Amino acid sequence: LEQYEMAKKKSSKQPFSGSCFLITGAGFDIGKALSLKCARMGAHVILMDKDNRALNAVYDEIVAADYCEPTILKLSAEELTGETGELIRQQILNDHQHLDALIHTANAAFPLTPANLLDTEVLDRALHTLHSLPHQVTRELFPVLKLAKKPSIIFTSHFSAHTHKSYWGYHAGAFAALEALTRQWAADTQNLGFSVNSVDPGPVATAVRKKHYPAEDTSHLRPPTHEGILSLYLNLLSREGKTRNGEHFNLS
């Protein structure tokens, strides 16, 4: 009993104690770093990714650190529909009664191509992957998010939505659409107490960036574990950060 009370007291000191966060792309890069950080701060983290080995590695690291045991959700965004979506919503309800936050960090790489050579099928696939799937996940989890007292949704964006650097056409349109969707979610849920924002973490040494710049000197890049990057997400998940809504934050 004494050990239980000590553990309870220790947990209550954590800023996210009792909270439940679902993080997409949790197996790699920013998603992994954020999952570990949120768990360290007392949150129960639901790790969503399609890579089982990566998810297990994050799970093991969280458990080894004696943080709150996470939940593994091995599936892609396409699978989070219909019966699967209902099962996941029911599990969240059974375990936590609601979902406090949904943080999108999953990303994908598409070829760097001049506008006159953009392929329609690839363009559609980029829009689907980078814009439509985050919306699909958000829509499926909306019933459990709205049960939280002050739910948060964070979409991760990209510099191409604003800078229009050469050859980023596949990404530029998709991420610009994602930011517009972020503001729409923010407007449509503000009366329900939601906090919905987008984040551009700037130049980060991620696996996706390496596909675009395989020979790049990464010494000038921030690592995914960079405190400035994680702090931005964590601040938006905090009590004070949840007063922000419909905003875009850029760390470039």
C-alpha angles and dihedrals in degrees: 000000000000091000090049092052091048091051091047092050091049092050093049090061091062114098094226098038110145093015125123119211128182115206123191118210087027095153098069147038116328092004091055094044092048092048091054092046094049091048090050088054092055104266125137102234125206106207112211122187138120094235108088096189092053092047092051091051092053091045092052092049092051093047092045089055089054094240123144107300109255130220120240118221106184106189142098123249090256090064095054095091140093116356094000091053091049092050091051093047090050092049091051090049092049094048103034110006089230145012115251099193144006115202119189114207101144112122140175138200126236127182119280100241137164114251095249090059099045109131115225095221093050090045090054090048092051092050090048095048100040101033115016098043095053087051091049092053091047092049093049093050096041094096092060094037093057090056090066119094094238110002123197131208120186122187118196112224135183139235091247090074089070112017100051094206115184119286098009094111098124091054100035096063095042096049093043087054090047092055091049088050090050091056090046092053088048093052095044095049103037092099088055092056097254125155109210121175142150129231131202104196092194125220107357130168097244133150090249092054090049089059089057096041107025094166097041121133100238096195091101094050127094115242115238088250092059109138092223091059096044093043091059092055092042093050090053089051093050125093092257094044092054089071088071117089136171094008135133120219121199126195096178 
